[in-house]
Amino acid sequence: MNILKLRILMLIDKFHKATDVAEALQIKQPTVSFHMKSLEKEMGVSLYSLQQGRIMLSEAGKRMLPYAKQIISLEQEARQAVDELAEESQVLLQLGAESISGTYLLPSILAKFAQQFPKCRIRLEIQPPDTIKQLLQQGELDFVFLDDRDPLPEHTAAEVVASDRIGIIRSKNNASKAVDVYRPDMLDKHTWVKYSGASAIDAHSSLLKPNLETNSWEAVKQAVSGGEALAFFPACGVQNDNRSVPTVEWLPYTEATEVDRQSDCYLINIVYQRDTHQSMIQQAFLNFMRQEAQKFKN
């Protein structure tokens, strides 16, 4: 028994003519007749009867019809599932991230995801928060990563994937020296490097009169590592430094921890359009990020 024989059975019940069935299936009429007889031989019973020039289903044919429909429906579902998997396995997953998560949190995570889904192409856009929120709303990005200090775009959902702290970095060569930044009024005593883009550290950086500004986190780190300067910096940017000999040391900002123990902490969310159909690869990525979030919590 094959699917074509069952399709012919269904179409005979619809058209009652072998020529019309052949036209619908885009095959020759003798081929239709051949498969009709073949199915009857296979089932060992007459499935069709000729009545006034029309081909009708016999009682056996009528009993077989609902099963034929069910088998064909399952075959279509199976093809669709396989086709979707083949399509999704090669689809482009488009992500956006603000600078901190895009630079320090996501690269290693995305590398792990790529190992699990080697045919999936991933594109990560690191842009200012307002830009990636706009791209998400326009449907140009599937997921974006924002810190919780950014208001969410309309009609979106957010899930926490990581937490981080804001502190101060200094050169590892100056680790033995005290850093007297216990109060904001003491900040002016130091040389400062500032990250100039929008980020979770904006409230802290606004306290400074920087001597150097750059829109690169790694440039900030390099500037600090080579001298006496300090910089407000995310902890993940130092903790995820894979160099065997770290060039900078991260310190908590005492003013934040003494006055408001939460003010130096922030969360990183994965944000996506709410009530929007997600493809198989998008669902896989969201589930993957949920698993990664549990690792951060533990």
Disulfide bonds with the S-S distance in Angstrom:
none
